[in-house]
């Protein structure tokens, strides 16, 4: 978004083989402003410096199977301002739980991640980067036609709770990401709250 200076929606197609390839990929930690975006429509490294916020990946570095994908994951167009503890502990737990599921899945799993903003979002830095109030991660298992989502406040005291069904995700966010895709409410006979265990 040229207005928010963050991504609005980041989509990944994952499977067990891709995550096996990603295991040995070295994390680069080379953050950069995305040169594909006009300067007025992107975040800059200086916007995060001294802000107290992490540069929170929407497509995690740990999901990247090649050096090129790893490098691209550090573009600020894949980042949102994220509470440091939230990013390094809470959101990291969600990312890890999703990877565990993908490793057991029979086929492709699509993961949709993004920020949610208040009506008048707080901003930071010279570019006035919007600070998300909440973050979401919607998971869709194509082979099982199952979907669930995590919706978390962007705060240090947030707790990872059981994921919510797709319908509740739509109610809470307004995002109809899977509008034309068949979605069932359970996963292989297990209730959604069993996924976080």
N, CA and C atoms as an extended XYZ file, in Angstrom:
591
Properties=species:S:1:pos:R:3:atomname:S:1:resname:S:1:resid:I:1 pbc="F F F"
N         0.838       -1.187        0.000 N   UNK     1
C         0.000        0.000        0.000 CA  UNK     1
C         0.876        1.241        0.000 C   UNK     1
N         0.675        2.110       -0.991 N   UNK     2
C         1.389        3.375       -1.021 CA  UNK     2
C         0.951        4.308        0.076 C   UNK     2
N        -0.210        4.050        0.663 N   UNK     3
C        -0.706        4.869        1.767 CA  UNK     3
C        -0.137        4.380        3.104 C   UNK     3
N        -0.265        3.068        3.366 N   UNK     4
C         0.203        2.505        4.639 CA  UNK     4
C         1.711        2.308        4.659 C   UNK     4
N         2.332        2.177        3.464 N   UNK     5
C         3.765        1.856        3.333 CA  UNK     5
C         4.080        0.478        3.906 C   UNK     5
N         3.080       -0.396        3.878 N   UNK     6
C         3.218       -1.789        4.318 CA  UNK     6
C         2.500       -2.665        3.294 C   UNK     6
N         2.735       -3.970        3.342 N   UNK     7
C         1.879       -4.841        2.549 CA  UNK     7
C         0.483       -4.856        3.169 C   UNK     7
N        -0.526       -5.121        2.358 N   UNK     8
C        -1.870       -5.338        2.878 CA  UNK     8
C        -2.175       -6.827        2.970 C   UNK     8
N        -1.614       -7.595        2.031 N   UNK     9
C        -1.834       -9.033        2.002 CA  UNK     9
C        -0.620       -9.687        1.344 C   UNK     9
N        -0.039      -10.662        2.024 N   UNK    10
C         1.079      -11.426        1.487 CA  UNK    10
C         0.620      -12.873        1.398 C   UNK    10
N         0.805      -13.480        0.228 N   UNK    11
C         0.312      -14.828       -0.013 CA  UNK    11
C         1.486      -15.762       -0.270 C   UNK    11
N         1.467      -16.897        0.416 N   UNK    12
C         2.471      -17.937        0.205 CA  UNK    12
C         1.776      -19.241       -0.189 C   UNK    12
N         2.380      -19.989       -1.101 N   UNK    13
C         1.960      -21.358       -1.392 CA  UNK    13
C         3.054      -22.251       -0.855 C   UNK    13
N         2.720      -23.048        0.148 N   UNK    14
C         3.705      -23.873        0.833 CA  UNK    14
C         3.344      -25.350        0.703 C   UNK    14
N         4.361      -26.183        0.793 N   UNK    15
C         4.149      -27.621        0.933 CA  UNK    15
C         5.341      -28.183        1.701 C   UNK    15
N         5.262      -29.461        2.033 N   UNK    16
C         6.300      -30.075        2.868 CA  UNK    16
C         7.668      -30.032        2.191 C   UNK    16
N         7.717      -30.264        0.879 N   UNK    17
C         9.005      -30.268        0.169 CA  UNK    17
C         9.653      -28.893        0.200 C   UNK    17
N         8.876      -27.863       -0.005 N   UNK    18
C         9.418      -26.496        0.030 CA  UNK    18
C        10.002      -26.193        1.406 C   UNK    18
N         9.296      -26.586        2.458 N   UNK    19
C         9.804      -26.317        3.806 CA  UNK    19
C        11.050      -27.142        4.123 C   UNK    19
N        11.154      -28.332        3.539 N   UNK    20
C        12.406      -29.101        3.700 CA  UNK    20
C        13.564      -28.345        3.067 C   UNK    20
N        13.334      -27.776        1.880 N   UNK    21
C        14.370      -26.984        1.211 CA  UNK    21
C        14.733      -25.741        2.023 C   UNK    21
N        13.751      -25.170        2.696 N   UNK    22
C        13.968      -23.930        3.447 CA  UNK    22
C        14.786      -24.146        4.722 C   UNK    22
N        14.796      -25.362        5.248 N   UNK    23
C        15.491      -25.632        6.514 CA  UNK    23
C        16.950      -25.237        6.508 C   UNK    23
N        17.626      -25.463        5.391 N   UNK    24
C        19.071      -25.214        5.319 CA  UNK    24
C        19.424      -23.848        4.746 C   UNK    24
N        18.417      -23.046        4.447 N   UNK    25
C        18.689      -21.737        3.837 CA  UNK    25
C        19.120      -20.748        4.922 C   UNK    25
N        20.281      -20.138        4.742 N   UNK    26
C        20.820      -19.204        5.739 CA  UNK    26
C        20.029      -17.898        5.735 C   UNK    26
N        19.661      -17.459        6.908 N   UNK    27
C        18.951      -16.190        7.073 CA  UNK    27
C        19.928      -15.044        6.804 C   UNK    27
N        19.509      -14.072        5.969 N   UNK    28
C        20.440      -13.006        5.583 CA  UNK    28
C        20.371      -11.783        6.497 C   UNK    28
N        19.193      -11.452        6.998 N   UNK    29
C        19.002      -10.255        7.837 CA  UNK    29
C        19.446       -8.973        7.147 C   UNK    29
N        19.376       -8.933        5.837 N   UNK    30
C        19.715       -7.734        5.057 CA  UNK    30
C        18.431       -7.028        4.639 C   UNK    30
N        17.899       -6.205        5.533 N   UNK    31
C        16.665       -5.474        5.266 CA  UNK    31
C        16.938       -4.349        4.264 C   UNK    31
N        15.949       -4.044        3.425 N   UNK    32
C        16.128       -2.963        2.446 CA  UNK    32
C        14.780       -2.418        1.990 C   UNK    32
N        14.775       -1.147        1.614 N   UNK    33
C        13.589       -0.533        1.015 CA  UNK    33
C        13.399       -1.139       -0.368 C   UNK    33
N        12.170       -1.461       -0.712 N   UNK    34
C        11.897       -2.153       -1.971 CA  UNK    34
C        12.084       -1.201       -3.153 C   UNK    34
N        13.115       -1.423       -3.990 N   UNK    35
C        13.394       -0.498       -5.096 CA  UNK    35
C        12.336       -0.542       -6.200 C   UNK    35
N        11.462       -1.535       -6.176 N   UNK    36
C        10.413       -1.625       -7.198 CA  UNK    36
C         9.285       -0.629       -6.943 C   UNK    36
N         9.256       -0.057       -5.748 N   UNK    37
C         8.190        0.881       -5.383 CA  UNK    37
C         8.685        2.317       -5.481 C   UNK    37
N         7.816        3.242       -5.872 N   UNK    38
C         8.218        4.658       -5.888 CA  UNK    38
C         8.596        5.105       -4.470 C   UNK    38
N         9.612        5.960       -4.334 N   UNK    39
C        10.055        6.394       -3.001 CA  UNK    39
C         8.934        6.936       -2.109 C   UNK    39
N         7.957        7.609       -2.679 N   UNK    40
C         6.868        8.171       -1.864 CA  UNK    40
C         5.869        7.119       -1.386 C   UNK    40
N         5.970        5.905       -1.924 N   UNK    41
C         4.990        4.868       -1.607 CA  UNK    41
C         5.593        3.696       -0.838 C   UNK    41
N         6.796        3.872       -0.294 N   UNK    42
C         7.435        2.758        0.392 CA  UNK    42
C         8.007        3.187        1.738 C   UNK    42
N         8.190        2.207        2.601 N   UNK    43
C         8.893        2.427        3.863 CA  UNK    43
C        10.389        2.457        3.594 C   UNK    43
N        11.108        3.195        4.427 N   UNK    44
C        12.568        3.259        4.363 CA  UNK    44
C        13.134        2.696        5.665 C   UNK    44
N        14.385        2.262        5.633 N   UNK    45
C        15.010        1.721        6.838 CA  UNK    45
C        14.957        2.711        7.988 C   UNK    45
N        15.126        3.996        7.691 N   UNK    46
C        15.106        5.030        8.726 CA  UNK    46
C        13.771        5.142        9.445 C   UNK    46
N        12.689        4.717        8.805 N   UNK    47
C        11.373        4.776        9.462 CA  UNK    47
C        11.322        3.849       10.667 C   UNK    47
N        12.046        2.752       10.612 N   UNK    48
C        12.047        1.775       11.710 CA  UNK    48
C        13.101        2.092       12.764 C   UNK    48
N        14.166        2.779       12.363 N   UNK    49
C        15.270        3.050       13.288 CA  UNK    49
C        14.783        3.867       14.480 C   UNK    49
N        15.028        3.341       15.681 N   UNK    50
C        14.646        4.030       16.903 CA  UNK    50
C        13.155        4.061       17.173 C   UNK    50
N        12.371        3.343       16.395 N   UNK    51
C        10.909        3.380       16.553 CA  UNK    51
C        10.425        2.503       17.700 C   UNK    51
N        11.247        1.514       18.091 N   UNK    52
C        10.811        0.553       19.096 CA  UNK    52
C        10.052       -0.618       18.497 C   UNK    52
N         9.813       -0.585       17.177 N   UNK    53
C         9.098       -1.663       16.506 CA  UNK    53
C        10.065       -2.519       15.696 C   UNK    53
N         9.774       -3.816       15.663 N   UNK    54
C        10.498       -4.724       14.777 CA  UNK    54
C         9.975       -4.562       13.350 C   UNK    54
N        10.807       -4.972       12.421 N   UNK    55
C        10.367       -5.116       11.030 CA  UNK    55
C         9.821       -6.533       10.943 C   UNK    55
N         8.515       -6.664       11.084 N   UNK    56
C         7.873       -7.976       11.169 CA  UNK    56
C         7.562       -8.555        9.803 C   UNK    56
N         8.168       -9.703        9.498 N   UNK    57
C         7.917      -10.400        8.235 CA  UNK    57
C         6.453      -10.842        8.156 C   UNK    57
N         5.856      -10.693        6.993 N   UNK    58
C         4.567      -11.313        6.734 CA  UNK    58
C         4.792      -12.695        6.102 C   UNK    58
N         5.657      -12.813        5.108 N   UNK    59
C         6.123      -14.118        4.624 CA  UNK    59
C         7.420      -14.382        5.375 C   UNK    59
N         7.441      -15.341        6.298 N   UNK    60
C         8.602      -15.532        7.166 CA  UNK    60
C         9.868      -15.929        6.417 C   UNK    60
N        11.001      -15.481        6.923 N   UNK    61
C        12.290      -15.874        6.361 CA  UNK    61
C        12.454      -17.387        6.428 C   UNK    61
N        11.956      -18.010        7.475 N   UNK    62
C        12.120      -19.461        7.648 CA  UNK    62
C        11.359      -20.277        6.606 C   UNK    62
N        10.475      -19.648        5.836 N   UNK    63
C         9.724      -20.351        4.783 CA  UNK    63
C        10.444      -20.293        3.437 C   UNK    63
N        11.561      -19.595        3.345 N   UNK    64
C        12.165      -19.306        2.044 CA  UNK    64
C        13.168      -20.394        1.642 C   UNK    64
N        12.944      -21.044        0.469 N   UNK    65
C        13.753      -22.205        0.087 CA  UNK    65
C        14.993      -21.915       -0.756 C   UNK    65
N        15.177      -20.668       -1.208 N   UNK    66
C        16.319      -20.346       -2.072 CA  UNK    66
C        16.977      -19.050       -1.595 C   UNK    66
N        18.225      -18.804       -1.986 N   UNK    67
C        18.872      -17.547       -1.624 CA  UNK    67
C        18.099      -16.331       -2.138 C   UNK    67
N        17.561      -16.429       -3.348 N   UNK    68
C        16.800      -15.316       -3.909 CA  UNK    68
C        15.534      -15.043       -3.107 C   UNK    68
N        14.798      -16.091       -2.773 N   UNK    69
C        13.576      -15.928       -1.977 CA  UNK    69
C        13.909      -15.367       -0.596 C   UNK    69
N        14.997      -15.860       -0.005 N   UNK    70
C        15.417      -15.359        1.303 CA  UNK    70
C        15.703      -13.861        1.224 C   UNK    70
N        16.467      -13.447        0.225 N   UNK    71
C        16.802      -12.031        0.071 CA  UNK    71
C        15.539      -11.197       -0.116 C   UNK    71
N        14.626      -11.657       -0.939 N   UNK    72
C        13.399      -10.907       -1.192 CA  UNK    72
C        12.522      -10.797        0.049 C   UNK    72
N        12.598      -11.782        0.938 N   UNK    73
C        11.756      -11.733        2.141 CA  UNK    73
C        12.148      -10.589        3.071 C   UNK    73
N        13.344      -10.010        2.877 N   UNK    74
C        13.791       -8.914        3.728 CA  UNK    74
C        13.486       -7.531        3.143 C   UNK    74
N        12.765       -7.481        2.036 N   UNK    75
C        12.307       -6.193        1.507 CA  UNK    75
C        11.274       -5.614        2.471 C   UNK    75
N        11.312       -4.317        2.680 N   UNK    76
C        10.355       -3.694        3.598 CA  UNK    76
C         8.922       -3.801        3.085 C   UNK    76
N         8.743       -4.135        1.817 N   UNK    77
C         7.396       -4.367        1.289 CA  UNK    77
C         6.799       -5.672        1.822 C   UNK    77
N         7.586       -6.463        2.556 N   UNK    78
C         7.121       -7.681        3.222 CA  UNK    78
C         7.051       -7.483        4.736 C   UNK    78
N         7.200       -6.241        5.195 N   UNK    79
C         7.302       -5.957        6.636 CA  UNK    79
C         6.183       -5.035        7.113 C   UNK    79
N         5.846       -5.202        8.382 N   UNK    80
C         4.972       -4.247        9.071 CA  UNK    80
C         5.619       -3.899       10.406 C   UNK    80
N         5.350       -2.708       10.943 N   UNK    81
C         5.842       -2.390       12.281 CA  UNK    81
C         5.165       -3.307       13.305 C   UNK    81
N         5.968       -4.064       14.003 N   UNK    82
C         5.416       -5.053       14.928 CA  UNK    82
C         6.061       -4.905       16.296 C   UNK    82
N         5.234       -4.981       17.327 N   UNK    83
C         5.755       -4.982       18.685 CA  UNK    83
C         6.845       -6.046       18.775 C   UNK    83
N         7.959       -5.694       19.378 N   UNK    84
C         9.135       -6.574       19.394 CA  UNK    84
C         8.854       -7.932       20.033 C   UNK    84
N         8.221       -7.950       21.192 N   UNK    85
C         7.923       -9.219       21.870 CA  UNK    85
C         6.893      -10.001       21.067 C   UNK    85
N         5.909       -9.311       20.537 N   UNK    86
C         4.909       -9.955       19.698 CA  UNK    86
C         5.591      -10.662       18.528 C   UNK    86
N         6.471       -9.970       17.840 N   UNK    87
C         7.146      -10.521       16.665 CA  UNK    87
C         8.024      -11.706       17.028 C   UNK    87
N         8.843      -11.564       18.044 N   UNK    88
C         9.867      -12.562       18.331 CA  UNK    88
C         9.356      -13.761       19.119 C   UNK    88
N         8.220      -13.632       19.760 N   UNK    89
C         7.690      -14.753       20.543 CA  UNK    89
C         6.318      -15.201       20.049 C   UNK    89
N         5.365      -14.284       20.054 N   UNK    90
C         3.973      -14.648       19.803 CA  UNK    90
C         3.743      -14.975       18.331 C   UNK    90
N         4.105      -14.040       17.453 N   UNK    91
C         3.942      -14.255       16.014 CA  UNK    91
C         4.844      -15.402       15.548 C   UNK    91
N         6.042      -15.502       16.124 N   UNK    92
C         6.953      -16.602       15.776 CA  UNK    92
C         6.320      -17.950       16.109 C   UNK    92
N         5.573      -18.028       17.190 N   UNK    93
C         4.874      -19.273       17.560 CA  UNK    93
C         3.821      -19.613       16.518 C   UNK    93
N         3.065      -18.620       16.058 N   UNK    94
C         2.056      -18.852       15.017 CA  UNK    94
C         2.733      -19.354       13.741 C   UNK    94
N         3.809      -18.686       13.345 N   UNK    95
C         4.534      -19.103       12.144 CA  UNK    95
C         5.020      -20.549       12.270 C   UNK    95
N         5.548      -20.896       13.435 N   UNK    96
C         6.039      -22.247       13.686 CA  UNK    96
C         4.898      -23.262       13.625 C   UNK    96
N         3.752      -22.928       14.228 N   UNK    97
C         2.591      -23.827       14.201 CA  UNK    97
C         2.115      -24.067       12.774 C   UNK    97
N         2.131      -23.024       11.954 N   UNK    98
C         1.711      -23.169       10.561 CA  UNK    98
C         2.687      -24.083        9.815 C   UNK    98
N         3.982      -23.894       10.028 N   UNK    99
C         4.967      -24.770        9.375 CA  UNK    99
C         4.779      -26.230        9.796 C   UNK    99
N         4.500      -26.468       11.076 N   UNK   100
C         4.263      -27.837       11.546 CA  UNK   100
C         3.087      -28.450       10.802 C   UNK   100
N         2.043      -27.665       10.620 N   UNK   101
C         0.883      -28.182        9.896 CA  UNK   101
C         1.248      -28.478        8.440 C   UNK   101
N         1.932      -27.561        7.783 N   UNK   102
C         2.272      -27.733        6.365 CA  UNK   102
C         3.115      -28.994        6.169 C   UNK   102
N         4.013      -29.276        7.084 N   UNK   103
C         4.860      -30.467        6.952 CA  UNK   103
C         4.048      -31.760        6.973 C   UNK   103
N         2.863      -31.743        7.601 N   UNK   104
C         2.000      -32.924        7.665 CA  UNK   104
C         0.935      -32.933        6.573 C   UNK   104
N         0.734      -31.820        5.894 N   UNK   105
C        -0.341      -31.698        4.904 CA  UNK   105
C        -0.057      -32.565        3.682 C   UNK   105
N        -1.119      -32.962        2.990 N   UNK   106
C        -1.000      -33.838        1.824 CA  UNK   106
C        -0.603      -33.088        0.557 C   UNK   106
N        -0.794      -31.782        0.536 N   UNK   107
C        -0.503      -31.014       -0.679 CA  UNK   107
C        -0.236      -29.559       -0.366 C   UNK   107
N        -0.686      -28.694       -1.268 N   UNK   108
C        -0.443      -27.258       -1.114 CA  UNK   108
C        -1.269      -26.657        0.018 C   UNK   108
N        -0.614      -25.776        0.754 N   UNK   109
C        -1.277      -24.987        1.796 CA  UNK   109
C        -0.998      -23.526        1.469 C   UNK   109
N        -2.052      -22.737        1.398 N   UNK   110
C        -1.928      -21.318        1.087 CA  UNK   110
C        -2.037      -20.527        2.379 C   UNK   110
N        -1.103      -19.627        2.579 N   UNK   111
C        -1.064      -18.829        3.806 CA  UNK   111
C        -1.158      -17.359        3.418 C   UNK   111
N        -2.148      -16.680        3.964 N   UNK   112
C        -2.408      -15.271        3.701 CA  UNK   112
C        -2.117      -14.510        4.989 C   UNK   112
N        -1.190      -13.557        4.945 N   UNK   113
C        -0.813      -12.803        6.140 CA  UNK   113
C        -0.922      -11.316        5.867 C   UNK   113
N        -1.265      -10.557        6.899 N   UNK   114
C        -1.335       -9.123        6.701 CA  UNK   114
C        -1.666       -8.360        7.971 C   UNK   114
N        -1.622       -7.036        7.857 N   UNK   115
C        -1.940       -6.165        8.986 CA  UNK   115
C        -3.402       -5.740        8.955 C   UNK   115
N        -3.906       -5.371       10.110 N   UNK   116
C        -5.223       -4.745       10.237 CA  UNK   116
C        -5.022       -3.429       10.979 C   UNK   116
N        -5.681       -2.374       10.491 N   UNK   117
C        -5.468       -1.036       11.043 CA  UNK   117
C        -6.748       -0.475       11.636 C   UNK   117
N        -6.606        0.347       12.675 N   UNK   118
C        -7.724        1.141       13.183 CA  UNK   118
C        -8.118        2.160       12.129 C   UNK   118
N        -9.268        2.798       12.333 N   UNK   119
C        -9.749        3.803       11.376 CA  UNK   119
C        -8.767        4.959       11.233 C   UNK   119
N        -8.112        5.345       12.324 N   UNK   120
C        -7.092        6.400       12.287 CA  UNK   120
C        -5.797        5.829       12.847 C   UNK   120
N        -5.044        5.119       12.019 N   UNK   121
C        -3.864        4.416       12.535 CA  UNK   121
C        -2.756        5.359       12.976 C   UNK   121
N        -2.028        4.912       13.993 N   UNK   122
C        -0.811        5.622       14.377 CA  UNK   122
C         0.232        5.374       13.299 C   UNK   122
N         1.161        6.318       13.173 N   UNK   123
C         2.207        6.187       12.172 CA  UNK   123
C         3.576        6.368       12.817 C   UNK   123
N         4.603        6.026       12.050 N   UNK   124
C         5.968        6.206       12.544 CA  UNK   124
C         6.874        6.589       11.387 C   UNK   124
N         7.948        7.275       11.711 N   UNK   125
C         8.973        7.607       10.732 CA  UNK   125
C         8.595        8.721        9.780 C   UNK   125
N         9.575        9.097        9.013 N   UNK   126
C         9.403       10.194        8.058 CA  UNK   126
C         8.356        9.863        6.984 C   UNK   126
N         8.288        8.582        6.601 N   UNK   127
C         7.327        8.153        5.584 CA  UNK   127
C         5.935        7.923        6.163 C   UNK   127
N         5.802        8.089        7.471 N   UNK   128
C         4.513        7.894        8.154 CA  UNK   128
C         3.949        6.488        7.893 C   UNK   128
N         4.754        5.495        8.212 N   UNK   129
C         4.371        4.092        8.052 CA  UNK   129
C         3.278        3.766        9.070 C   UNK   129
N         2.208        3.166        8.603 N   UNK   130
C         1.091        2.821        9.483 CA  UNK   130
C         1.476        1.673       10.412 C   UNK   130
N         1.072        1.791       11.669 N   UNK   131
C         1.334        0.759       12.671 CA  UNK   131
C         0.066       -0.086       12.822 C   UNK   131
N         0.138       -1.380       12.514 N   UNK   132
C        -1.060       -2.217       12.613 CA  UNK   132
C        -1.545       -2.366       14.048 C   UNK   132
N        -2.843       -2.419       14.189 N   UNK   133
C        -3.456       -2.708       15.483 CA  UNK   133
C        -3.463       -4.213       15.725 C   UNK   133
N        -3.729       -4.946       14.645 N   UNK   134
C        -3.775       -6.405       14.706 CA  UNK   134
C        -3.073       -6.978       13.471 C   UNK   134
N        -2.773       -8.271       13.545 N   UNK   135
C        -2.178       -9.014       12.432 CA  UNK   135
C        -3.009      -10.275       12.223 C   UNK   135
N        -3.034      -10.742       10.981 N   UNK   136
C        -3.741      -11.995       10.738 CA  UNK   136
C        -2.889      -12.941        9.919 C   UNK   136
N        -3.174      -14.222       10.101 N   UNK   137
C        -2.592      -15.286        9.285 CA  UNK   137
C        -3.712      -16.286        9.020 C   UNK   137
N        -4.146      -16.331        7.761 N   UNK   138
C        -5.210      -17.227        7.322 CA  UNK   138
C        -4.557      -18.393        6.591 C   UNK   138
N        -4.927      -19.602        6.964 N   UNK   139
C        -4.342      -20.810        6.389 CA  UNK   139
C        -5.427      -21.575        5.640 C   UNK   139
N        -5.128      -21.957        4.385 N   UNK   140
C        -6.071      -22.748        3.594 CA  UNK   140
C        -5.371      -23.990        3.072 C   UNK   140
N        -5.828      -25.156        3.492 N   UNK   141
C        -5.317      -26.443        3.032 CA  UNK   141
C        -6.162      -26.838        1.827 C   UNK   141
N        -5.581      -26.744        0.635 N   UNK   142
C        -6.339      -26.975       -0.599 CA  UNK   142
C        -6.820      -28.414       -0.724 C   UNK   142
N        -5.998      -29.378       -0.320 N   UNK   143
C        -6.393      -30.770       -0.477 CA  UNK   143
C        -7.530      -31.155        0.465 C   UNK   143
N        -7.571      -30.538        1.621 N   UNK   144
C        -8.627      -30.815        2.603 CA  UNK   144
C        -9.782      -29.822        2.534 C   UNK   144
N        -9.602      -28.756        1.765 N   UNK   145
C       -10.583      -27.662        1.667 CA  UNK   145
C       -10.945      -27.133        3.065 C   UNK   145
N        -9.911      -26.928        3.862 N   UNK   146
C       -10.079      -26.434        5.232 CA  UNK   146
C        -9.377      -25.094        5.375 C   UNK   146
N        -9.964      -24.211        6.160 N   UNK   147
C        -9.353      -22.901        6.400 CA  UNK   147
C        -9.569      -22.488        7.840 C   UNK   147
N        -8.587      -21.812        8.390 N   UNK   148
C        -8.667      -21.261        9.734 CA  UNK   148
C        -7.724      -20.080        9.808 C   UNK   148
N        -7.894      -19.265       10.839 N   UNK   149
C        -7.088      -18.046       10.922 CA  UNK   149
C        -6.704      -17.716       12.353 C   UNK   149
N        -5.557      -17.080       12.458 N   UNK   150
C        -5.116      -16.463       13.696 CA  UNK   150
C        -5.270      -14.959       13.508 C   UNK   150
N        -5.857      -14.299       14.483 N   UNK   151
C        -5.968      -12.836       14.481 CA  UNK   151
C        -5.434      -12.372       15.831 C   UNK   151
N        -4.329      -11.621       15.794 N   UNK   152
C        -3.643      -11.258       17.034 CA  UNK   152
C        -3.459       -9.751       17.155 C   UNK   152
N        -3.667       -9.246       18.351 N   UNK   153
C        -3.342       -7.846       18.616 CA  UNK   153
C        -1.839       -7.659       18.482 C   UNK   153
N        -1.432       -6.496       17.997 N   UNK   154
C        -0.014       -6.171       17.815 CA  UNK   154
C         0.526       -5.568       19.117 C   UNK   154
N         0.536       -6.398       20.169 N   UNK   155
C         0.986       -5.944       21.488 CA  UNK   155
C         1.816       -7.043       22.143 C   UNK   155
N         2.614       -6.646       23.108 N   UNK   156
C         3.487       -7.596       23.801 CA  UNK   156
C         2.707       -8.583       24.663 C   UNK   156
N         1.554       -8.180       25.182 N   UNK   157
C         0.805       -9.046       26.098 CA  UNK   157
C        -0.223       -9.930       25.395 C   UNK   157
N        -0.178       -9.992       24.086 N   UNK   158
C        -1.100      -10.837       23.326 CA  UNK   158
C        -0.800      -12.303       23.584 C   UNK   158
N        -1.838      -13.104       23.611 N   UNK   159
C        -1.671      -14.548       23.776 CA  UNK   159
C        -2.132      -15.250       22.506 C   UNK   159
N        -1.454      -16.319       22.159 N   UNK   160
C        -1.886      -17.129       21.028 CA  UNK   160
C        -3.052      -17.981       21.504 C   UNK   160
N        -4.196      -17.755       20.892 N   UNK   161
C        -5.382      -18.532       21.224 CA  UNK   161
C        -5.701      -19.475       20.073 C   UNK   161
N        -6.687      -20.305       20.272 N   UNK   162
C        -7.094      -21.239       19.227 CA  UNK   162
C        -7.457      -20.456       17.965 C   UNK   162
N        -7.121      -21.001       16.803 N   UNK   163
C        -7.496      -20.323       15.564 CA  UNK   163
C        -9.004      -20.263       15.412 C   UNK   163
N        -9.453      -19.332       14.592 N   UNK   164
C       -10.890      -19.144       14.373 CA  UNK   164
C       -11.270      -19.680       12.996 C   UNK   164
N       -12.526      -20.103       12.817 N   UNK   165
C       -12.977      -20.561       11.509 CA  UNK   165
C       -12.940      -19.426       10.486 C   UNK   165
N       -12.910      -19.791        9.227 N   UNK   166
C       -12.860      -18.807        8.143 CA  UNK   166
C       -13.997      -17.793        8.235 C   UNK   166
N       -15.205      -18.260        8.542 N   UNK   167
C       -16.351      -17.349        8.614 CA  UNK   167
C       -16.139      -16.248        9.648 C   UNK   167
N       -15.558      -16.612       10.784 N   UNK   168
C       -15.299      -15.603       11.812 CA  UNK   168
C       -14.186      -14.654       11.376 C   UNK   168
N       -13.203      -15.186       10.661 N   UNK   169
C       -12.157      -14.334       10.095 CA  UNK   169
C       -12.780      -13.262        9.194 C   UNK   169
N       -13.691      -13.669        8.323 N   UNK   170
C       -14.351      -12.714        7.427 CA  UNK   170
C       -15.137      -11.683        8.229 C   UNK   170
N       -15.862      -12.124        9.251 N   UNK   171
C       -16.637      -11.200       10.090 CA  UNK   171
C       -15.739      -10.176       10.770 C   UNK   171
N       -14.604      -10.615       11.276 N   UNK   172
C       -13.732       -9.727       12.046 CA  UNK   172
C       -12.877       -8.811       11.175 C   UNK   172
N       -12.580       -9.245        9.944 N   UNK   173
C       -11.641       -8.475        9.120 CA  UNK   173
C       -12.264       -7.839        7.885 C   UNK   173
N       -13.349       -8.422        7.384 N   UNK   174
C       -13.922       -7.961        6.126 CA  UNK   174
C       -13.227       -8.538        4.908 C   UNK   174
N       -12.158       -9.319        5.102 N   UNK   175
C       -11.415       -9.937        3.998 CA  UNK   175
C       -12.129      -11.211        3.555 C   UNK   175
N       -12.607      -11.250        2.307 N   UNK   176
C       -13.229      -12.455        1.745 CA  UNK   176
C       -12.228      -13.122        0.795 C   UNK   176
N       -11.102      -13.479        1.342 N   UNK   177
C        -9.980      -13.994        0.560 CA  UNK   177
C       -10.353      -15.274       -0.183 C   UNK   177
N       -11.159      -16.110        0.425 N   UNK   178
C       -11.509      -17.405       -0.158 CA  UNK   178
C       -12.950      -17.414       -0.656 C   UNK   178
N       -13.432      -16.300       -1.168 N   UNK   179
C       -14.843      -16.159       -1.543 CA  UNK   179
C       -15.308      -17.216       -2.538 C   UNK   179
N       -14.477      -17.625       -3.473 N   UNK   180
C       -14.879      -18.583       -4.506 CA  UNK   180
C       -14.278      -19.969       -4.299 C   UNK   180
N       -13.861      -20.267       -3.073 N   UNK   181
C       -13.200      -21.538       -2.775 CA  UNK   181
C       -14.038      -22.295       -1.749 C   UNK   181
N       -14.293      -23.605       -1.970 N   UNK   182
C       -15.045      -24.367       -0.967 CA  UNK   182
C       -14.235      -24.513        0.318 C   UNK   182
N       -14.883      -24.239        1.445 N   UNK   183
C       -14.215      -24.294        2.738 CA  UNK   183
C       -15.099      -25.045        3.720 C   UNK   183
N       -14.525      -26.017        4.407 N   UNK   184
C       -15.222      -26.745        5.465 CA  UNK   184
C       -14.759      -26.224        6.815 C   UNK   184
N       -15.504      -26.545        7.896 N   UNK   185
C       -15.220      -25.964        9.204 CA  UNK   185
C       -14.314      -26.750       10.117 C   UNK   185
N       -13.981      -27.978        9.745 N   UNK   186
C       -13.071      -28.761       10.587 CA  UNK   186
C       -11.890      -29.220        9.750 C   UNK   186
N       -10.897      -29.721       10.390 N   UNK   187
C        -9.720      -30.201        9.680 CA  UNK   187
C        -9.550      -31.678        9.996 C   UNK   187
N        -9.776      -32.511        8.992 N   UNK   188
C        -9.639      -33.961        9.133 CA  UNK   188
C       -10.342      -34.473       10.380 C   UNK   188
N       -11.538      -33.964       10.635 N   UNK   189
C       -12.313      -34.418       11.771 CA  UNK   189
C       -11.901      -33.816       13.095 C   UNK   189
N       -10.819      -33.048       13.112 N   UNK   190
C       -10.358      -32.424       14.357 CA  UNK   190
C       -10.947      -31.030       14.472 C   UNK   190
N       -11.202      -30.629       15.663 N   UNK   191
C       -11.699      -29.272       15.863 CA  UNK   191
C       -10.552      -28.286       15.657 C   UNK   191
N       -10.925      -27.044       15.308 N   UNK   192
C        -9.911      -26.021       15.034 CA  UNK   192
C        -9.006      -25.756       16.225 C   UNK   192
N        -9.543      -25.826       17.439 N   UNK   193
C        -8.697      -25.505       18.592 CA  UNK   193
C        -7.635      -26.578       18.842 C   UNK   193
N        -7.763      -27.756       18.209 N   UNK   194
C        -6.726      -28.778       18.333 CA  UNK   194
C        -5.475      -28.438       17.548 C   UNK   194
N        -5.580      -27.522       16.586 N   UNK   195
C        -4.434      -27.198       15.727 CA  UNK   195
C        -3.296      -26.544       16.475 C   UNK   195
N        -3.609      -25.806       17.512 N   UNK   196
C        -2.560      -25.065       18.211 CA  UNK   196
C        -1.799      -25.946       19.190 C   UNK   196
N        -2.162      -27.203       19.292 N   UNK   197
C        -1.476      -28.099       20.231 CA  UNK   197
C        -0.389      -28.872       19.551 C   UNK   197
